Amino acid sequence: MPRHPSSRRSYNPHLKHTLMKTAENQIRDGTLPEAKQTLDRLLSLGYSRQEAVEKIAGVIAEETYYILRDQRKFDEEQYVSRLQELA
């Protein structure tokens, strides 16, 4: 029986890899300083680096979803706001 698309166990490993790489690039390159600030904050809260980067990648995935769904441009203010909500 196929899994429901919203199942947490059903995911595309290639997409996850790409999202994680995008998060790592933002952190490393400083393209969006808030990504590194979020990483540092999550690490200080006790998350592992892997967990923190996964959380950031999740926000990238959400923003990408809304860009595609609503056919709109990247909203940096909204993205940063979502990063700041991570805990």
C-alpha positions, 0 to 999 in steps of 0.5 A: 500500500503506498504511503500518504504523501504527507507521511514523515517517512515518505520522502525523496532522499535526493530532494532532502540532499539538495535542500540540505546542500542549499542550507549548508551553502547559505550557512557557509557563503553568508548569502543570508546571514540569518541562516548562520545565525539560526544555525548558531542559535539552534546549536546553543539550544542543544540541537546537533548540527545535523538536526539544525541544518535539517530544520533550516532545510525544512524552511527552505522546502516550505518557502520553495513550496509557496513559491511554486504554489503561488507562482511568486518570487522569493520572499526574503522577509518571510523566509527570515521570519520563518527561520527566527521561529525555529526552536 
